[in-house]
Amino acid sequence: MREILEGEGYRVTCTRNGADAYRAFVHETPDLIVSDVMMPQMDGFTLLRTVRANASGAAVPFLFLSARTESADTMQARTLGADDYLFKPFDADDLSMAVKAKLARRRAVERFDTRAAHLQTVLMLSNVIEARDNSTHGHVGRVQKYALELARALDWDAESLAVLEFGALLHDVGKVLVARTILNKSGTLQPAEWELLRRHPQDGARMLAGVDHLRAAVPYALTHHERWDGSGYPRGLAGAEIPIEGRLLAVVDAYDAMTSQRPYRGPMPREAACAEITQRSGHQFDPQMAEAFVRLRLCDAKGD
């Protein structure tokens, strides 16, 4: 078994019995434990129970090997938290496939846990951003919801949707550097104030670029105020020069702004906001994005 697994590039630590295996586990928490059931000093069931009682062993995949095929044994293994049961005799391919499957599952769980932790941090930060602007309560959450709906309608893949999930929440992160007096001003902004506000895409992009697991969200922060006809900011990009992330977010961001209560006006009805987006298609918005979003929102309205 060691030769098979090392031949496939795995680093393998072998022990003579269950007690030695647990000592090795404590010294060096592995990515996977492959254990027999019948062993001296500590059998496989006791080893599994002891590993699972250790905080660092709760999520380590455990693969049992045994010639014992009785249902009571396999049931006990499952009850204790074994991930799989490989019966003897088995060949190299059986072992290889079982090990690959368990390690792939562990990586998937780790990615999910890491993503969930990152998302909690992102939610906290987005709440901080929103708390500074009295006029945008609930804005980032609604933008995220609309953006995910549109992206799914456009058949974005799972990885793009995962980035969008936190990119939409952080698209206005640069506003943390804008004075609250400017963010909450009910009257017309002075040119100098407007210039400060218009810097939030670059500021947000700089902030996100400095964090490894948030860097993929930079296009959302940097380009959501660009316009299809090139009259947007901060770079005046036009058409397909604008990253697809910015083109998508521009539509949903504007829709939420139109349909939300603001200090200087009431919310616009859904149908009127959709008509406005259609009118601005090809000027402010990517025509494909605008058409898909309007169709999605009006279909939702019919279903209400």
Kinemage of the C-alpha trace (Angstrom):
@kinemage 1
@onewidth
@group {chain A} dominant
@subgroup {mainchain}
@vectorlist {calphas} color= white
{ca met a 1} P 0.000 0.000 0.000
{ca arg a 2} L 2.810 2.380 0.860
{ca glu a 3} L 4.549 1.693 -2.444
{ca ile a 4} L 1.302 2.222 -4.378
{ca leu a 5} L 0.503 5.553 -2.719
{ca glu a 6} L 4.057 6.899 -2.740
{ca gly a 7} L 4.239 5.959 -6.403
{ca glu a 8} L 1.332 8.342 -6.976
{ca gly a 9} L 3.083 11.194 -5.192
{ca tyr a 10} L 1.572 10.955 -1.712
{ca arg a 11} L 3.700 11.302 1.414
{ca val a 12} L 2.903 8.292 3.606
{ca thr a 13} L 3.589 7.674 7.302
{ca cys a 14} L 3.269 4.034 8.380
{ca thr a 15} L 2.874 2.664 11.912
{ca arg a 16} L 2.831 -0.862 13.374
{ca asn a 17} L -0.321 -0.662 15.501
{ca gly a 18} L -3.236 1.567 16.478
{ca ala a 19} L -1.511 3.106 19.496
{ca asp a 20} L 1.502 4.144 17.401
{ca ala a 21} L -0.895 5.439 14.751
{ca tyr a 22} L -2.584 7.763 17.231
{ca arg a 23} L 0.798 9.049 18.463
{ca ala a 24} L 1.756 9.756 14.852
{ca phe a 25} L -1.582 11.501 14.321
{ca val a 26} L -0.980 13.822 17.284
{ca his a 27} L 2.533 14.615 16.062
{ca glu a 28} L 1.518 15.246 12.450
{ca thr a 29} L -2.181 15.646 11.619
{ca pro a 30} L -2.608 13.883 8.253
{ca asp a 31} L -4.904 14.663 5.332
{ca leu a 32} L -6.242 11.086 5.419
{ca ile a 33} L -6.035 8.050 7.719
{ca val a 34} L -6.060 4.558 6.177
{ca ser a 35} L -6.462 1.931 8.883
{ca asp a 36} L -7.075 -1.771 9.318
{ca val a 37} L -9.718 -2.866 11.826
{ca met a 38} L -7.912 -5.756 13.542
{ca met a 39} L -4.686 -4.354 15.061
{ca pro a 40} L -2.675 -4.951 18.245
{ca gln a 41} L -2.758 -2.571 21.246
{ca met a 42} L -5.558 -0.461 19.752
{ca asp a 43} L -7.998 -1.740 17.139
{ca gly a 44} L -9.289 0.367 14.263
{ca phe a 45} L -12.589 1.239 15.931
{ca thr a 46} L -10.816 2.538 19.042
{ca leu a 47} L -8.359 4.472 16.891
{ca leu a 48} L -11.225 6.110 14.992
{ca arg a 49} L -13.075 6.947 18.217
{ca thr a 50} L -9.896 8.460 19.716
{ca val a 51} L -9.108 10.472 16.592
{ca arg a 52} L -12.641 11.854 16.398
{ca ala a 53} L -12.462 12.898 20.078
{ca asn a 54} L -9.472 15.090 19.238
{ca ala a 55} L -10.477 18.538 17.912
{ca ser a 56} L -7.939 18.341 15.078
{ca gly a 57} L -9.288 14.947 13.990
{ca ala a 58} L -12.954 15.818 13.617
{ca ala a 59} L -12.696 16.462 9.868
{ca val a 60} L -9.843 14.106 8.885
{ca pro a 61} L -11.169 11.491 6.412
{ca phe a 62} L -10.881 7.933 7.742
{ca leu a 63} L -10.727 4.967 5.362
{ca phe a 64} L -11.124 1.484 6.864
{ca leu a 65} L -9.575 -1.639 5.326
{ca ser a 66} L -10.792 -5.011 6.503
{ca ala a 67} L -11.534 -8.592 5.560
{ca arg a 68} L -14.514 -8.469 7.922
{ca thr a 69} L -17.631 -7.905 5.853
{ca glu a 70} L -20.231 -8.372 8.569
{ca ser a 71} L -22.875 -5.639 8.517
{ca ala a 72} L -22.423 -5.041 12.256
{ca asp a 73} L -18.794 -4.076 11.673
{ca thr a 74} L -19.525 -1.726 8.815
{ca met a 75} L -22.391 -0.188 10.766
{ca gln a 76} L -20.126 0.426 13.746
{ca ala a 77} L -17.574 2.069 11.453
{ca arg a 78} L -20.224 4.394 10.002
{ca thr a 79} L -21.583 5.217 13.444
{ca leu a 80} L -18.131 6.220 14.653
{ca gly a 81} L -17.657 8.493 11.647
{ca ala a 82} L -15.699 6.429 9.127
{ca asp a 83} L -15.786 7.897 5.614
{ca asp a 84} L -15.430 4.658 3.662
{ca tyr a 85} L -14.843 0.919 4.009
{ca leu a 86} L -12.596 -0.969 1.586
{ca phe a 87} L -12.865 -4.766 1.766
{ca lys a 88} L -9.934 -7.153 1.326
{ca pro a 89} L -8.829 -8.336 -1.091
{ca phe a 90} L -8.573 -5.131 -3.121
{ca asp a 91} L -6.265 -4.091 -5.951
{ca ala a 92} L -4.153 -1.001 -6.478
{ca asp a 93} L -6.858 0.770 -8.468
{ca asp a 94} L -9.402 0.234 -5.681
{ca leu a 95} L -7.049 1.782 -3.130
{ca ser a 96} L -6.055 4.640 -5.414
{ca met a 97} L -9.643 5.562 -6.262
{ca ala a 98} L -10.732 5.444 -2.609
{ca val a 99} L -7.841 7.660 -1.470
{ca lys a 100} L -8.393 10.183 -4.282
{ca ala a 101} L -12.113 10.405 -3.519
{ca lys a 102} L -11.572 11.004 0.206
{ca leu a 103} L -8.886 13.645 -0.350
{ca ala a 104} L -11.012 15.418 -2.968
{ca arg a 105} L -13.903 15.500 -0.499
{ca arg a 106} L -11.656 16.975 2.191
{ca arg a 107} L -10.456 19.711 -0.150
{ca ala a 108} L -14.051 20.525 -1.082
{ca val a 109} L -15.056 20.815 2.578
{ca glu a 110} L -12.051 23.015 3.327
{ca arg a 111} L -12.901 25.296 0.413
{ca phe a 112} L -16.486 25.560 1.600
{ca asp a 113} L -15.457 26.324 5.191
{ca thr a 114} L -12.910 28.912 4.060
{ca arg a 115} L -15.403 30.534 1.705
{ca ala a 116} L -18.043 30.637 4.442
{ca ala a 117} L -15.581 32.310 6.836
{ca his a 118} L -14.572 34.841 4.175
{ca leu a 119} L -18.210 35.577 3.395
{ca gln a 120} L -18.942 36.298 7.056
{ca thr a 121} L -16.081 38.821 7.065
{ca val a 122} L -17.349 40.360 3.837
{ca leu a 123} L -20.878 40.674 5.258
{ca met a 124} L -19.522 42.448 8.320
{ca leu a 125} L -17.551 44.871 6.162
{ca ser a 126} L -20.500 45.545 3.860
{ca asn a 127} L -22.636 46.341 6.903
{ca val a 128} L -20.006 48.849 8.041
{ca ile a 129} L -20.073 50.492 4.617
{ca glu a 130} L -23.838 50.682 4.574
{ca ala a 131} L -24.083 52.059 8.111
{ca arg a 132} L -22.174 55.149 6.978
{ca asp a 133} L -24.702 55.999 4.258
{ca asn a 134} L -28.219 56.703 5.540
{ca ser a 135} L -29.735 56.561 2.051
{ca thr a 136} L -28.674 53.042 1.065
{ca his a 137} L -30.033 50.757 3.788
{ca gly a 138} L -30.189 47.198 2.415
{ca his a 139} L -28.661 48.278 -0.905
{ca val a 140} L -25.712 45.867 -1.073
{ca gly a 141} L -27.829 42.875 -0.063
{ca arg a 142} L -30.402 43.613 -2.754
{ca val a 143} L -27.700 44.228 -5.354
{ca gln a 144} L -26.152 40.864 -4.492
{ca lys a 145} L -29.545 39.148 -4.835
{ca tyr a 146} L -30.340 40.759 -8.205
{ca ala a 147} L -26.816 40.154 -9.491
{ca leu a 148} L -26.864 36.450 -8.625
{ca glu a 149} L -30.281 36.047 -10.252
{ca leu a 150} L -29.059 37.699 -13.444
{ca ala a 151} L -25.768 35.769 -13.515
{ca arg a 152} L -27.597 32.462 -13.122
{ca ala a 153} L -29.969 33.432 -15.937
{ca leu a 154} L -26.874 34.073 -18.073
{ca asp a 155} L -25.443 30.637 -17.154
{ca trp a 156} L -22.360 31.852 -15.290
{ca asp a 157} L -20.290 28.993 -13.911
{ca ala a 158} L -19.999 28.127 -10.216
{ca glu a 159} L -16.624 29.807 -9.736
{ca ser a 160} L -17.850 33.087 -11.257
{ca leu a 161} L -20.966 32.972 -9.079
{ca ala a 162} L -18.820 32.466 -5.967
{ca val a 163} L -16.752 35.566 -6.776
{ca leu a 164} L -19.904 37.526 -7.589
{ca glu a 165} L -21.377 36.591 -4.211
{ca phe a 166} L -18.785 38.669 -2.358
{ca gly a 167} L -17.929 41.052 -5.204
{ca ala a 168} L -21.473 42.430 -5.195
{ca leu a 169} L -21.327 42.967 -1.441
{ca leu a 170} L -18.037 44.860 -1.718
{ca his a 171} L -18.612 46.904 -4.865
{ca asp a 172} L -18.887 50.127 -2.809
{ca val a 173} L -16.129 49.312 -0.306
{ca gly a 174} L -14.208 52.429 -1.406
{ca lys a 175} L -16.915 54.587 0.173
{ca val a 176} L -15.382 53.938 3.593
{ca leu a 177} L -12.881 56.637 2.606
{ca val a 178} L -15.612 59.156 1.703
{ca ala a 179} L -16.744 61.554 4.419
{ca arg a 180} L -20.191 60.817 5.864
{ca thr a 181} L -21.189 64.432 5.278
{ca ile a 182} L -20.777 63.814 1.546
{ca leu a 183} L -22.484 60.408 1.552
{ca asn a 184} L -25.507 61.742 3.461
{ca lys a 185} L -25.842 65.150 1.825
{ca ser a 186} L -29.447 65.638 0.659
{ca gly a 187} L -28.684 68.556 -1.642
{ca thr a 188} L -26.539 68.804 -4.778
{ca leu a 189} L -22.884 67.903 -4.326
{ca gln a 190} L -20.313 70.590 -5.000
{ca pro a 191} L -17.734 69.801 -7.724
{ca ala a 192} L -15.032 69.070 -5.127
{ca glu a 193} L -17.391 66.775 -3.183
{ca trp a 194} L -18.437 64.997 -6.354
{ca glu a 195} L -14.794 64.443 -7.245
{ca leu a 196} L -14.165 62.818 -3.853
{ca leu a 197} L -17.174 60.526 -4.282
{ca arg a 198} L -16.098 59.526 -7.795
{ca arg a 199} L -12.817 58.182 -6.383
{ca his a 200} L -14.496 55.323 -4.529
{ca pro a 201} L -14.138 52.771 -7.389
{ca gln a 202} L -10.345 53.168 -7.515
{ca asp a 203} L -10.068 53.262 -3.729
{ca gly a 204} L -12.178 50.128 -3.411
{ca ala a 205} L -10.190 48.304 -6.087
{ca arg a 206} L -6.937 49.166 -4.307
{ca met a 207} L -8.292 47.827 -1.025
{ca leu a 208} L -9.472 44.550 -2.549
{ca ala a 209} L -6.268 44.059 -4.550
{ca gly a 210} L -4.343 43.962 -1.274
{ca val a 211} L -6.258 40.914 0.029
{ca asp a 212} L -5.501 37.607 -1.690
{ca his a 213} L -8.933 35.995 -1.349
{ca leu a 214} L -10.767 39.195 -2.371
{ca arg a 215} L -8.609 40.170 -5.355
{ca ala a 216} L -10.936 38.464 -7.838
{ca ala a 217} L -13.642 40.992 -6.870
{ca val a 218} L -11.604 44.004 -8.063
{ca pro a 219} L -13.560 44.372 -11.379
{ca tyr a 220} L -16.827 44.788 -9.433
{ca ala a 221} L -15.465 47.640 -7.353
{ca leu a 222} L -13.501 49.299 -10.154
{ca thr a 223} L -15.904 49.216 -13.113
{ca his a 224} L -19.516 49.272 -11.868
{ca his a 225} L -19.809 52.988 -12.762
{ca glu a 226} L -18.458 52.593 -16.298
{ca arg a 227} L -21.038 53.140 -19.059
{ca trp a 228} L -21.512 51.299 -22.335
{ca asp a 229} L -21.083 54.528 -24.342
{ca gly a 230} L -17.803 55.422 -22.600
{ca ser a 231} L -19.167 58.306 -20.529
{ca gly a 232} L -18.729 56.586 -17.156
{ca tyr a 233} L -15.923 56.655 -14.622
{ca pro a 234} L -13.211 56.172 -13.458
{ca arg a 235} L -11.563 55.161 -16.778
{ca gly a 236} L -14.165 55.994 -19.402
{ca leu a 237} L -14.198 52.460 -20.764
{ca ala a 238} L -16.741 51.637 -23.483
{ca gly a 239} L -18.539 48.541 -24.745
{ca ala a 240} L -16.734 45.242 -24.325
{ca glu a 241} L -13.713 47.096 -22.861
{ca ile a 242} L -15.709 47.080 -19.622
{ca pro a 243} L -15.231 43.762 -17.789
{ca ile a 244} L -18.356 41.625 -17.758
{ca glu a 245} L -18.485 41.934 -13.966
{ca gly a 246} L -18.846 45.706 -14.191
{ca arg a 247} L -21.410 45.510 -17.002
{ca leu a 248} L -23.611 43.169 -14.988
{ca leu a 249} L -23.332 45.118 -11.759
{ca ala a 250} L -24.036 48.450 -13.473
{ca val a 251} L -27.529 47.278 -14.423
{ca val a 252} L -28.538 45.822 -11.057
{ca asp a 253} L -26.943 48.697 -9.112
{ca ala a 254} L -28.919 51.269 -11.102
{ca tyr a 255} L -32.137 49.253 -10.792
{ca asp a 256} L -31.861 49.127 -7.016
{ca ala a 257} L -31.091 52.845 -6.861
{ca met a 258} L -34.215 53.597 -8.906
{ca thr a 259} L -36.528 51.316 -6.919
{ca ser a 260} L -35.301 52.314 -3.444
{ca gln a 261} L -36.357 55.146 -1.125
{ca arg a 262} L -33.907 58.031 -1.215
{ca pro a 263} L -33.907 61.294 0.795
{ca tyr a 264} L -34.689 63.334 -2.333
{ca arg a 265} L -37.338 61.054 -3.928
{ca gly a 266} L -39.525 58.008 -3.457
{ca pro a 267} L -38.978 54.564 -5.001
{ca met a 268} L -39.800 54.064 -8.668
{ca pro a 269} L -42.227 51.212 -9.559
{ca arg a 270} L -40.601 48.089 -10.921
{ca glu a 271} L -42.142 48.465 -14.387
{ca ala a 272} L -41.005 52.094 -14.660
{ca ala a 273} L -37.464 51.184 -13.595
{ca cys a 274} L -37.364 48.389 -16.173
{ca ala a 275} L -38.578 50.809 -18.855
{ca glu a 276} L -35.792 53.215 -17.846
{ca ile a 277} L -33.176 50.476 -18.151
{ca thr a 278} L -34.506 49.543 -21.591
{ca gln a 279} L -34.327 53.185 -22.669
{ca arg a 280} L -30.718 53.468 -21.486
{ca ser a 281} L -29.699 50.161 -23.133
{ca gly a 282} L -26.832 50.748 -25.545
{ca his a 283} L -25.986 54.043 -23.825
{ca gln a 284} L -25.498 53.423 -20.114
{ca phe a 285} L -25.929 49.652 -20.128
{ca asp a 286} L -24.718 46.616 -22.053
{ca pro a 287} L -27.738 45.787 -24.281
{ca gln a 288} L -27.510 42.046 -23.569
{ca met a 289} L -27.337 42.598 -19.815
{ca ala a 290} L -30.167 45.135 -19.890
{ca glu a 291} L -32.454 42.905 -21.936
{ca ala a 292} L -31.812 39.828 -19.782
{ca phe a 293} L -32.328 41.730 -16.534
{ca val a 294} L -35.551 43.447 -17.644
{ca arg a 295} L -36.953 40.144 -18.864
{ca leu a 296} L -36.043 38.543 -15.539
{ca arg a 297} L -37.603 41.307 -13.413
{ca leu a 298} L -40.822 41.536 -15.455
{ca cys a 299} L -41.227 37.740 -15.396
{ca asp a 300} L -40.840 37.875 -11.624
{ca ala a 301} L -43.500 40.574 -11.504
{ca lys a 302} L -45.975 38.362 -13.397
{ca gly a 303} L -45.322 35.551 -10.956
{ca asp a 304} L -45.974 37.719 -7.871
